[in-house]
Amino acid sequence: MLHLNIEIDANSGFCFGVVYAIEMAEEILDESGHLYCLGDIVHNDEEVKRLEAKGLKIIDHEVLKTLKDEKVLIRAHGEPPSTYQMAIANNLELIDASCPVVLKLQNRIKNSFDKEEKIYIYGKHGHAEVIGLLGQTNNEAVVFQDINELDISTLPKNMTLYSQTTKSTDNFYHITNTLAEAGIEVNANDTICRQVSNRDKELRDFASRFDVVIFVSGTKSSNGKVLYNVCKEKNPNTHFISHPSELKTEWFNAGDKIGICGATSTPMWLMEEVRNTLLTY
């Protein structure tokens, strides 16, 4: 036995937007035994499997077109206006669990678009939230996930900048400063969720206290990748896993202090399973 000293980060786990969506889904599943969800309810395969076992059916937009007279959950990431139009046409009852932070951002982008501002969105290409944001602009806004994607010499002299809610605050301000230094007048809107951005500092403090850090997250989670890198920078002995089966005994020495943490899409029960596995070493 390695006799590891293990602590789970109390601040890790679902953000309120994900909690809200899952609670809504479970309530309907307990009543009716089935519910359609447009895309993964959360970017964590293990939590999706748990809810699928209760009757949740994950569908995409192609399947949505074929559904009639059903209940469909809109997850925390939000959706573009076209999804709501399709729901009306197909007599679908939408259970809207869009995160309030995302909805507020959608409204702000829509207002900017109505004012004919040149809109740029710092976000991940193809991400569900970003598709919903783009939809507010008839898909006319420019999305970029790295400043190097932009040819600064051809950019408009005035632009309005927004951010996907789960991006890095440091990167957002670096982008803003780079554009300003190039002589571009940027109306920068820091629209990063504070529950996400505050986690940066919390995780740096957490990661620094342990010999080894196990970061638990689904591979599809943008927020997971950002927060894993935050931990890795602070503590090089940080390992990314999605499931307890991915743990390796060679990562640990007898008596090590181990910290377990995760993304805003990582369920607490999964981090507890990781802890329980480590206790058998």
N, C-alpha and C positions, 0 to 999 in steps of 0.2 A: 504493500500500500504506500502511496506517495504522501498521504495525509495533507492534502491541499487545503488551503484556507480560501474559501470561495465567498464572493459577495456579488449580488446582482444589483445593478444600478437602479435605484428607486425611480429615477426620472426617465428611464427608457421605457419603451412600449408605445402603445397606440396614442396618437394625438387625438384631440376631442372630435375632429372631423371623422376619423375612422371609427371611433367608438360609437358615434351617432349613427353612422351608416350600418354598422354591424348590429346594433341594438334594434334598429328599424327592421332589418332583415330577419333577425331571430324572432321578433314579435309576430311577423307575418307567417314565418315558417311554422311556428308553434300553433298558429290558428289553422292554416290551410295545408301545410305539408309540402307546398312547392312555391317557388318564386323565381322569376327570371331576373338576371342581373346583367346589365350591359357592360361587358368587360369584367376583369377580375375585381372583386369588391375591395380588395386590398392587394398590394404587390407583395404577397407572401403566400407561397404555394401551400404551406402546411395549414394555414388558417383557411385558405380557400377549400382545401380537402375536407376540413372539419365541417364547414358550412354546406358543402356539397352532400355530405353524408346526411344532413338534415333536410335536404331537398332543394338546395339552391342550384339553379341551372345557369351557368355562365354562357352568354351568347355574344355574338358580334353584331355589327350593323347590318350585315347581309341577312342574318337570321331575323333581326328585328323587322326588316321589311316584310317578312312572310307571316309575322304574328298578327293575330286579331283577337280583340276582346280579352286581353290578358293583363296581369299586373307586371310591371317592369321597374326594377330599382335603378335609379341613377345614382352612381356611387359618388364618393366625396370629391373626385376630380372634376366633376361638372361635365356638361355637354354643350355642343354648339346649338344654335337656334333650329337647325335643320332636323335635329332629333325630336324636338318638341312638335315640329310641324308633322313629322311622320307619325308620331303618336296620335295626334288628332285624326289624321287620315285613316289610321288603322283601329281607331277606337280602343287605344291602349290606356290603361290607368298607370300613370307614372308615379312611382313612390320616389320623390326627389330628396335624396340625401346629400346633395351637393354641399360641400363645406361652405359655411358663411364667408370665410376669408376669400375663397375662390369666387363666390358669387359677387362679392363686393368688387373684386378685381375685374371680373367680366363687365360689370356695369361701368367702371371707370374707363376701360378700353373702348366700350361702345360709345361713351360720351366723347372721348377723344376722336374716334372715327367720325362721329356725326359732325364734329368741328373741322373735319378734313385735315387733321394733323398727320404728319408722317410718323407712323408708329413702328417701333422696333421692340421685339420681345426677346429678352435673354432667357432661353429655355431649351429643353431637349427636343430635338426634331422628332415628331411622331408621338410624343408623350400625350396621354389622354387629356391632361389639364391644358396643355398647349393647343391641342386641336379645338378644345372648347373656347379658348381665348381667341384663336385665329378666326373662329366662326363669328365673333362679334364684329369682325372687320371685312366680312365677305372674303375671307382668306387673303386679304391684301397686305396685311402687316408682314414685316420681315422678321423671321425667326432665326436666331443664331445661338449656338451653344459655346462658341469660342470667338473672341474678338478677331482672331486671325481669319475668320471666314468673311469678314467685311473688308471691302476695298475702300479704305478711308478716304482716298482721293476723290471717289465718286459719290460719297454720301451727301445727303442734303445738308445745307448749312444750319438748319433748324430741325430737330427731331424730338419725338416724345419716346422715352424709354421706360419699359415696364419689365418686370421679372416674374417668371414662374415662381410660385410661392415657396418651393422647396430648394431653390438654388442657394449657393454660398453668398453670404453678405459681403465677404471680403472681395470675392471675384466681381460682384456687381459694382462695388465702388471703384475697383481697379479699372473696369470697363468705362465707367462714367468719367474718371479722371483722364484716361487715355483719349477718349473722344474730345473732351474739353481742351486738352493740350494740343489737339490737332485743329483747334479753332472752330469746333462745332458747338453750337449752342444747344445744350441738352436739357430738356425738361425731364429730369430723372425722377422716377417714382419708385421708391424702395417698397416693393409690394411683397417682400419675403415674409412669410409667416413667422411671427416672433416666437411661437412655440418651437419652431424649427431652428431659427437663428440663435436663440438663447441656448440651445442644446450644444452648440459649438463650444462655448466656454465651459459649460457643465461637464462635457465629455473630456475636455482637455484636463480639467481638474481630476476627474475620475480616473482617466487612463494613467496619469502620472503616479498613482498610488499603488500600482501593482507590478509584480514581476512579469505576468503575462495577462493580456487582455483578449477575450474571445468576443468578437463582434458578430452578432446573430442577425441575419437579414436575408430577405428574398433577393435573388439575383436581378429581378426586374425593378427594384426600388431605386429611383434616382437619389432620394434622400439617404438611403442606405450607403450608396457609394460615397456621397459627400461626407457623411459622418464617420464612415470607416477610415477615410483618409485623414480626418481630423485626429482620430485615435492613433493611427499609424505614425503620423508626424510626431506626436507627443511620446508615444511608446512604440519603438520598432518591433517589440515582441507582441504585436497585435495580429490576430488571425481572423479571417473572414470565413464564417460557415453559415449554411442555410439549414442544417439538420445535425442533431447530435452525432449521427453516424460518421460525420466528416472530421470529428476530433481525432488528433493523433497523439499518442502517449509521449512521443519524443519531444513534443513542445514543452513538456513540464519536467521539473525537478522536485524531489521530495521537499515538502514544506513550503512550496511556492505560494505566494498570495496571488489569487486569480480573480480578475474582474470580468463580469459578464455584462454586456450592454447590447443595445440594438437600435434599429431605426424606428421612426414613428409609425411604421407598418409592421413592426415585430410584436407578436402577442406575448404577453408575460408568461403564459403557460409554456411556450416554446423555450424561453430562457430558463425556466425552472426545470424543464427536461434536460437541458444542457448541464445545469448544475447537478442534477441527480446522476447523470452519466459520469461526470467528473468525480463525484463522491465514491464511485466504485473503483477508481484507479488506485 
